[in-house]
Amino acid sequence: MENRPELYPDLVPVWEAFVLLSPSRNTGWGAGAIPLSEVRAYCEMFEIPPEDREDLLVLLRALDEEYLKATNETSKRKGTK
């Protein structure tokens, strides 16, 4: 079994948003970041209060940056870009 990091309960909604929004990325020469317009649509659809949106955005962007780094590293190891 793979060792996975513990996900704190208060971060579960951020992870769920990331998983739901991840397929909305632009692709081409590689995976792109989750578009801000999709984050906004997510917030509106799920009625995220305005005072919580900035925190969600900051956390999603941090997760997304790490995802993109890992994806790029994997592509480089496989010899693709």
Residue pairs with C-beta under 8 A, 6 or more apart in sequence:
7 15
11 59
13 56
14 56
14 59
14 60
14 63
15 63
17 39
17 42
17 56
17 60
18 34
18 60
18 63
18 64
18 67
20 42
21 34
21 38
21 39
21 42
21 60
22 34
22 67
24 34
24 35
24 38
25 31
25 32
25 33
25 34
25 35
26 32
26 35
29 81
30 71
30 72
30 75
30 81
31 67
31 68
31 71
33 61
33 64
33 65
33 68
34 60
34 64
36 57
39 56
39 57
39 60
42 48
43 53
43 56
48 56
75 81
